[in-house]
Amino acid sequence: MLGAFRSALTTPDLRRKILFTLGIVVLYRLGATIPSPGVSYPNIQQCVQALEGENQSVYSLLNLFSGGALLQLSVLSLGIMPYITASIIVQLLQVVIPRFEQLKKEGQSGQAKLTQYTRYLTVALAVLQATGIVALAVRGQLFPGCQEQVIPDNSVLNMVVIVVTMTAGAVLLMWLGELITERGVGNGMSLLIFTSIAARIPSEGGKILNNSGGFVFAVICAFGLVIIASVVFVEQAQRRIPVQYAKRMIGRRMYGGTSTYLPLKVNQAGVIPVIFGSSLLYLPQLLGQLAGNQNTWWSRFIQTYIVDPSSWVHILLYMAMIIFFAYFYVSITFNPEERADEMKKFGGFIPGIRPGRPTAEYLSFVLSRITLPGALYLGIIAVLPNFFLGVTGGQGGAQNFPFGGTAVLIMVNVGLDTVKQVESQLTQRSYEGFLR
């Protein structure tokens, strides 16, 4: 990996792309520290310090994707989460709405329209999310137990200014991510998420070191390396189904006759099931806080058994949701019938399997068999932080534990994808093998 980046820095074109990407990342981290207008920055810092070690599971996922900017109520506090949510919704709608499915099959022009729809939906979700966060902050529910007023001026004009500022920050991040994808290296949105998560690791590691000592910190770091190596191994694992293409005579030329394979990843769903499961588990408490009803038996039950990361009910529900969404997401993103029709159209077949419907049934059977270990792997990695609550210093560190859960999955996936793109661009610029 280091050799690929060393070679990339010696190539002028790639060096410019890497420096451009790093410049955008620095700009993003600077924007994450600028507070929104009308927000009391000293009061925010006091409330954040008072909240450390408390149960902040409702906001932990959003705070993770924003690199800690959410609880600071900064200009870029929404992070890239509205765009991620909009992208997932548009992708799911491609299966439900025929118009979206037709646009998907139209190629580049259809993809451009879907991207435009994603941008519009991102703005709407950013307005909705910013309004909810500001409402919680005004009512004192964003920082439970903190007596300081993070937004001293509760006028409607000031609320509108803060919501517009946060929405503009989310749109700015969407634009910066697209700039990285177009002119930089790697996928822009993924790299911004990677940066947000990486920015949280030093502070979370410092908390573990201060709370538990150097020996426990060293053991956790060693265990984290094992987890990362395991995640890399599983993320690279795939089932290769052999595909043979028949020979065809077109004019006076013979085409086909080649052998290739159809790669099916063990973790075909990626990190999407973990995000869905986390969001649904924390949604009841968030709705309860927005409704202001915190003293009923229902809210106490949710807080004790559903939201509490150390609860076995929480862990089992989390695992079950991840497994369900893994199968659900794979079923809507990989269509065995379409893949079988494409193979049949170009004269391809799986040895020993008849083309058409038997091929689709075989692909569906293989996909269902490899999805189960992939879903179990996602569930185990996601619930690992829940077993370290006593070591990392309370419930607040559960979701942001540096070597488990959503953080390590996203960082490893983005790192592998970025390295592959750098290596592919280096291969395109390397002609020594043809000149010898």
C-alpha positions as CSV (number, residue, x, y, z in Angstrom):
1,M,0.0,0.0,0.0
2,L,2.8,2.4,0.9
3,G,4.6,1.5,-2.3
4,A,1.6,2.5,-4.3
5,F,1.3,5.9,-2.7
6,R,5.1,6.4,-3.0
7,S,4.9,5.8,-6.7
8,A,1.8,8.0,-7.0
9,L,3.7,10.9,-5.4
10,T,6.4,10.6,-8.0
11,T,3.8,10.9,-10.8
12,P,2.9,14.6,-11.4
13,D,-0.8,14.0,-12.4
14,L,-1.5,11.7,-9.4
15,R,0.5,14.0,-7.1
16,R,-1.8,16.9,-8.0
17,K,-4.9,14.8,-7.4
18,I,-3.6,13.6,-4.0
19,L,-2.7,17.2,-2.9
20,F,-6.1,18.4,-4.1
21,T,-7.8,15.7,-2.1
22,L,-5.8,16.6,1.0
23,G,-6.6,20.3,0.6
24,I,-10.4,19.5,0.6
25,V,-10.0,17.3,3.6
26,V,-8.2,20.1,5.5
27,L,-10.9,22.6,4.5
28,Y,-13.6,20.1,5.8
29,R,-11.9,19.7,9.2
30,L,-11.6,23.5,9.5
31,G,-15.2,24.0,8.7
32,A,-16.2,21.4,11.3
33,T,-14.7,23.6,14.1
34,I,-16.6,26.8,13.1
35,P,-19.7,27.3,15.3
36,S,-23.0,28.3,13.7
37,P,-24.2,31.9,14.2
38,G,-26.3,32.4,17.3
39,V,-24.7,29.4,19.1
40,S,-22.8,30.0,22.4
41,Y,-19.5,28.3,21.9
42,P,-18.3,28.4,25.6
43,N,-21.6,26.9,26.7
44,I,-21.3,24.2,24.1
45,Q,-17.9,23.2,25.4
46,Q,-19.2,23.0,29.0
47,C,-22.1,20.9,27.9
48,V,-19.9,18.5,25.8
49,Q,-17.6,18.0,28.7
50,A,-20.5,17.4,31.1
51,L,-21.9,14.8,28.6
52,E,-18.7,12.8,28.3
53,G,-19.2,9.3,29.8
54,E,-23.0,9.7,29.7
55,N,-25.3,7.7,27.4
56,Q,-25.4,9.6,24.1
57,S,-26.3,6.6,21.9
58,V,-29.0,8.5,20.1
59,Y,-26.5,10.9,18.6
60,S,-23.4,8.7,18.5
61,L,-23.9,7.5,14.9
62,L,-24.5,11.0,13.6
63,N,-21.7,12.4,15.7
64,L,-19.4,9.7,14.4
65,F,-20.1,10.6,10.7
66,S,-19.6,14.3,11.4
67,G,-16.3,13.8,13.2
68,G,-17.6,15.2,16.5
69,A,-19.1,18.3,14.8
70,L,-22.7,17.5,15.5
71,L,-22.5,18.1,19.3
72,Q,-20.5,21.3,18.6
73,L,-23.4,22.7,16.5
74,S,-20.8,23.8,13.9
75,V,-21.4,24.9,10.4
76,L,-20.7,21.4,9.1
77,S,-22.5,19.7,12.0
78,L,-24.7,17.6,9.8
79,G,-21.7,16.1,8.0
80,I,-22.3,13.9,5.0
81,M,-25.1,11.9,6.6
82,P,-28.0,13.6,4.7
83,Y,-26.4,12.7,1.4
84,I,-25.8,9.1,2.5
85,T,-29.4,8.7,3.6
86,A,-30.6,10.3,0.3
87,S,-28.4,7.9,-1.7
88,I,-29.7,4.9,0.1
89,I,-33.4,6.0,-0.4
90,V,-32.9,6.6,-4.1
91,Q,-31.2,3.3,-4.5
92,L,-34.1,1.5,-2.7
93,L,-36.6,3.4,-4.8
94,Q,-35.1,2.0,-8.0
95,V,-36.7,-1.3,-7.1
96,V,-40.1,0.2,-6.1
97,I,-40.6,2.9,-8.7
98,P,-40.5,1.8,-12.4
99,R,-39.4,5.3,-13.5
100,F,-36.3,5.1,-11.4
101,E,-35.6,1.6,-12.6
102,Q,-35.8,2.8,-16.2
103,L,-33.4,5.6,-15.5
104,K,-31.0,3.1,-14.0
105,K,-31.0,1.2,-17.3
106,E,-30.5,4.3,-19.4
107,G,-26.8,4.5,-18.6
108,Q,-25.0,7.8,-18.0
109,S,-27.9,10.1,-18.8
110,G,-30.2,8.2,-16.4
111,Q,-27.6,8.1,-13.7
112,A,-27.2,11.9,-14.0
113,K,-30.9,12.4,-13.4
114,L,-30.8,10.0,-10.4
115,T,-27.9,12.0,-9.0
116,Q,-29.9,15.2,-9.4
117,Y,-32.8,13.6,-7.5
118,T,-30.4,12.6,-4.8
119,R,-29.2,16.2,-4.4
120,Y,-32.7,17.5,-4.0
121,L,-33.5,14.9,-1.4
122,T,-30.3,15.7,0.4
123,V,-31.4,19.3,0.8
124,A,-34.8,18.3,2.1
125,L,-33.3,15.8,4.6
126,A,-30.7,18.4,5.7
127,V,-33.4,20.9,6.5
128,L,-35.4,18.2,8.4
129,Q,-32.4,17.0,10.4
130,A,-31.1,20.5,11.2
131,T,-34.6,21.5,12.4
132,G,-34.7,18.5,14.7
133,I,-31.2,19.1,16.1
134,V,-32.0,22.8,16.8
135,A,-35.3,22.0,18.4
136,L,-33.5,19.5,20.8
137,A,-30.8,22.0,21.6
138,V,-33.4,24.8,22.4
139,R,-35.4,22.4,24.7
140,G,-32.2,21.3,26.4
141,Q,-32.5,17.7,25.3
142,L,-29.4,17.6,23.1
143,F,-27.3,17.8,26.3
144,P,-29.3,16.1,29.1
145,G,-28.3,17.4,32.5
146,C,-26.6,20.6,31.2
147,Q,-28.0,23.8,32.6
148,E,-26.2,26.1,30.1
149,Q,-28.2,27.6,27.2
150,V,-26.3,26.6,24.0
151,I,-28.6,28.9,21.9
152,P,-29.3,32.0,24.1
153,D,-31.5,33.7,21.5
154,N,-34.7,31.6,20.9
155,S,-36.3,33.9,18.4
156,V,-37.7,32.4,15.2
157,L,-35.3,34.4,13.0
158,N,-32.3,33.1,14.9
159,M,-33.6,29.5,14.6
160,V,-34.1,29.9,10.8
161,V,-30.6,31.3,10.4
162,I,-29.0,28.3,12.2
163,V,-31.1,25.8,10.2
164,V,-30.2,27.5,6.9
165,T,-26.5,27.6,7.9
166,M,-26.4,23.9,8.8
167,T,-28.3,23.0,5.6
168,A,-25.8,25.1,3.5
169,G,-23.0,23.3,5.3
170,A,-24.4,19.9,4.3
171,V,-24.8,21.1,0.6
172,L,-21.2,22.4,0.7
173,L,-19.9,19.0,1.9
174,M,-21.9,17.3,-0.9
175,W,-20.2,19.6,-3.4
176,L,-16.8,19.0,-1.9
177,G,-17.3,15.3,-2.1
178,E,-18.2,15.4,-5.7
179,L,-15.1,17.6,-6.4
180,I,-12.9,14.9,-4.8
181,T,-14.6,12.2,-6.9
182,E,-14.1,14.3,-10.1
183,R,-10.7,15.8,-9.6
184,G,-9.1,13.9,-6.7
185,V,-8.4,10.3,-5.7
186,G,-11.1,7.9,-4.6
187,N,-14.7,8.4,-3.8
188,G,-15.3,11.8,-2.3
189,M,-18.2,11.0,0.0
190,S,-16.4,7.9,1.4
191,L,-13.2,9.8,2.0
192,L,-15.1,12.5,3.9
193,I,-16.6,9.9,6.1
194,F,-13.2,8.3,6.6
195,T,-11.8,11.6,7.7
196,S,-14.6,12.2,10.2
197,I,-14.1,8.8,11.8
198,A,-10.3,9.1,11.8
199,A,-10.6,12.5,13.5
200,R,-12.4,10.8,16.5
201,I,-9.7,8.1,17.0
202,P,-7.1,10.2,18.9
203,S,-9.7,11.5,21.4
204,E,-11.3,8.1,22.0
205,G,-7.9,6.5,22.4
206,G,-6.9,9.2,24.9
207,K,-10.1,8.5,26.9
208,I,-9.2,4.8,27.1
209,L,-5.6,5.6,28.1
210,N,-6.7,8.0,30.8
211,N,-9.5,5.8,32.2
212,S,-7.8,2.4,32.1
213,G,-4.0,2.9,31.9
214,G,-1.3,2.0,29.5
215,F,-1.5,-1.8,29.8
216,V,-5.2,-1.9,28.9
217,F,-4.6,0.6,26.1
218,A,-1.8,-1.6,24.6
219,V,-4.0,-4.7,24.8
220,I,-6.9,-2.9,23.1
221,C,-4.5,-1.6,20.3
222,A,-3.2,-5.2,19.7
223,F,-6.7,-6.5,19.7
224,G,-7.7,-3.7,17.3
225,L,-5.0,-4.8,14.8
226,V,-6.3,-8.3,14.9
227,I,-9.8,-7.0,14.2
228,I,-8.6,-4.8,11.3
229,A,-6.7,-7.8,9.8
230,S,-9.8,-10.0,10.1
231,V,-12.0,-7.3,8.5
232,V,-9.6,-6.9,5.6
233,F,-9.5,-10.7,5.1
234,V,-13.3,-11.0,5.0
235,E,-13.8,-7.9,2.9
236,Q,-11.5,-9.3,0.2
237,A,-13.1,-12.8,0.4
238,Q,-15.3,-13.7,-2.6
239,R,-16.9,-16.7,-4.2
240,R,-15.8,-16.9,-7.8
241,I,-18.4,-18.6,-10.1
242,P,-16.7,-19.8,-13.3
243,V,-18.4,-18.5,-16.5
244,Q,-17.7,-19.9,-20.0
245,Y,-18.5,-17.9,-23.2
246,A,-19.3,-19.9,-26.3
247,K,-17.5,-19.3,-29.6
248,R,-19.5,-17.2,-32.1
249,M,-18.7,-16.6,-35.8
250,I,-19.4,-12.9,-36.8
251,G,-18.5,-12.4,-40.4
252,R,-15.1,-14.0,-40.9
253,R,-14.0,-13.5,-37.3
254,M,-14.4,-15.9,-34.3
255,Y,-15.4,-14.3,-31.1
256,G,-15.9,-15.7,-27.6
257,G,-14.5,-19.0,-26.3
258,T,-13.0,-17.3,-23.2
259,S,-13.3,-18.3,-19.6
260,T,-13.8,-15.9,-16.7
261,Y,-15.6,-15.8,-13.4
262,L,-18.4,-14.0,-11.6
263,P,-17.2,-12.6,-8.2
264,L,-19.7,-12.7,-5.4
265,K,-18.3,-11.0,-2.2
266,V,-19.0,-12.6,1.1
267,N,-20.0,-9.1,2.5
268,Q,-22.1,-8.2,-0.5
269,A,-24.1,-5.6,1.5
270,G,-21.2,-3.5,2.8
271,V,-21.8,-1.4,5.8
272,I,-25.5,-0.5,5.0
273,P,-27.1,-3.1,7.3
274,V,-25.1,-1.7,10.2
275,I,-26.3,1.9,9.5
276,F,-29.9,0.7,9.2
277,G,-29.8,-1.3,12.4
278,S,-28.3,1.5,14.4
279,S,-30.8,4.0,13.1
280,L,-33.8,1.9,13.9
281,L,-32.6,1.0,17.4
282,Y,-32.1,4.6,18.4
283,L,-35.2,6.0,16.6
284,P,-37.7,5.3,19.5
285,Q,-35.7,7.2,22.0
286,L,-35.2,10.1,19.6
287,L,-38.9,10.3,18.9
288,G,-39.6,10.2,22.6
289,Q,-37.3,13.1,23.2
290,L,-38.9,15.1,20.5
291,A,-42.3,14.4,22.0
292,G,-41.0,15.4,25.5
293,N,-42.3,12.3,27.2
294,Q,-39.5,11.0,29.3
295,N,-41.2,9.7,32.5
296,T,-43.5,6.9,31.2
297,W,-42.9,3.2,31.6
298,W,-42.4,3.0,27.8
299,S,-39.5,5.5,27.8
300,R,-37.9,3.8,30.7
301,F,-38.2,0.4,29.0
302,I,-36.7,1.7,25.8
303,Q,-33.8,3.4,27.7
304,T,-33.0,0.3,29.8
305,Y,-33.4,-2.6,27.3
306,I,-33.4,-1.1,23.8
307,V,-31.0,1.8,23.8
308,D,-28.6,0.8,26.5
309,P,-25.6,-0.8,24.5
310,S,-24.7,-3.1,27.4
311,S,-28.2,-4.8,27.4
312,W,-28.4,-8.2,26.0
313,V,-31.8,-7.3,24.5
314,H,-30.0,-4.4,22.6
315,I,-27.3,-6.8,21.4
316,L,-29.6,-9.5,20.2
317,L,-31.9,-7.0,18.4
318,Y,-28.9,-5.3,16.8
319,M,-27.7,-8.7,15.5
320,A,-31.1,-9.7,14.2
321,M,-31.6,-6.3,12.4
322,I,-28.2,-6.5,10.8
323,I,-28.9,-10.1,9.5
324,F,-32.3,-9.0,8.2
325,F,-31.1,-5.9,6.4
326,A,-28.1,-7.8,5.0
327,Y,-30.4,-10.2,3.2
328,F,-32.9,-7.4,2.3
329,Y,-30.2,-5.1,0.8
330,V,-28.5,-8.0,-1.1
331,S,-31.9,-9.0,-2.6
332,I,-32.6,-5.6,-4.0
333,T,-29.1,-4.8,-5.2
334,F,-28.2,-8.1,-6.9
335,N,-30.9,-9.6,-9.2
336,P,-29.9,-13.1,-10.2
337,E,-32.5,-13.1,-13.1
338,E,-31.0,-10.0,-14.7
339,R,-27.5,-11.4,-14.3
340,A,-28.6,-14.7,-15.9
341,D,-30.3,-12.9,-18.8
342,E,-27.2,-10.8,-19.4
343,M,-25.0,-14.0,-19.5
344,K,-27.4,-15.7,-21.9
345,K,-27.5,-12.7,-24.1
346,F,-23.7,-12.6,-24.6
347,G,-23.4,-16.4,-24.9
348,G,-22.2,-17.1,-21.4
349,F,-23.0,-20.0,-19.2
350,I,-21.9,-21.6,-16.0
351,P,-20.4,-25.1,-16.6
352,G,-22.9,-27.8,-15.7
353,I,-25.8,-25.3,-15.4
354,R,-28.2,-24.6,-18.2
355,P,-28.6,-21.0,-19.3
356,G,-31.7,-19.0,-18.3
357,R,-33.8,-19.8,-15.3
358,P,-31.6,-22.7,-13.9
359,T,-28.7,-20.2,-13.9
360,A,-30.7,-17.6,-12.0
361,E,-31.8,-20.3,-9.4
362,Y,-28.1,-21.4,-9.0
363,L,-27.0,-17.8,-8.5
364,S,-29.8,-17.2,-6.0
365,F,-28.8,-20.3,-4.1
366,V,-25.1,-19.4,-3.9
367,L,-25.9,-15.8,-2.9
368,S,-28.1,-16.9,-0.1
369,R,-25.4,-19.3,1.2
370,I,-22.6,-16.7,1.3
371,T,-24.8,-13.9,2.6
372,L,-25.3,-15.7,6.0
373,P,-21.6,-15.7,7.0
374,G,-21.3,-12.1,5.7
375,A,-24.3,-11.0,7.8
376,L,-22.9,-12.8,10.9
377,Y,-19.5,-11.2,10.3
378,L,-21.2,-7.7,10.2
379,G,-23.2,-8.4,13.3
380,I,-20.1,-9.6,15.3
381,I,-18.0,-6.6,14.3
382,A,-20.9,-4.2,15.0
383,V,-21.5,-5.5,18.6
384,L,-17.8,-5.7,19.6
385,P,-17.8,-2.2,21.2
386,N,-20.7,-3.3,23.4
387,F,-18.4,-5.7,25.2
388,F,-15.8,-3.1,26.0
389,L,-18.1,-0.6,27.8
390,G,-16.4,-1.3,31.2
391,V,-13.0,-0.8,29.6
392,T,-13.5,2.2,27.5
393,G,-15.2,4.3,30.2
394,G,-19.0,4.1,30.0
395,Q,-21.8,3.9,27.4
396,G,-20.7,7.0,25.6
397,G,-17.7,5.2,24.0
398,A,-19.7,2.2,22.7
399,Q,-20.5,3.4,19.2
400,N,-17.2,5.3,18.9
401,F,-14.9,2.6,20.1
402,P,-12.0,3.0,17.7
403,F,-11.5,-0.7,16.6
404,G,-15.0,-2.0,16.2
405,G,-18.5,-1.3,14.9
406,T,-19.3,1.0,12.1
407,A,-15.9,2.8,12.4
408,V,-13.6,0.0,11.4
409,L,-15.9,-1.3,8.7
410,I,-16.0,2.1,6.9
411,M,-12.4,2.8,7.4
412,V,-11.2,-0.5,6.0
413,N,-13.6,-0.4,3.1
414,V,-12.7,3.1,2.1
415,G,-9.0,2.4,2.6
416,L,-9.1,-0.7,0.4
417,D,-11.1,1.1,-2.3
418,T,-8.8,4.1,-2.4
419,V,-5.7,2.0,-2.7
420,K,-7.2,0.0,-5.5
421,Q,-8.0,3.2,-7.4
422,V,-4.5,4.5,-6.9
423,E,-3.0,1.2,-8.2
424,S,-5.4,1.2,-11.2
425,Q,-4.3,4.7,-12.2
426,L,-0.7,3.7,-11.7
427,T,-1.2,0.7,-14.0
428,Q,-2.7,2.9,-16.7
429,R,0.4,5.1,-16.6
430,S,3.0,2.3,-16.5
431,Y,4.2,1.2,-20.0
432,E,7.5,-0.5,-19.1
433,G,6.1,-3.9,-19.7
434,F,5.1,-3.0,-23.3
435,L,8.4,-1.3,-24.2
436,R,10.6,-4.2,-23.1
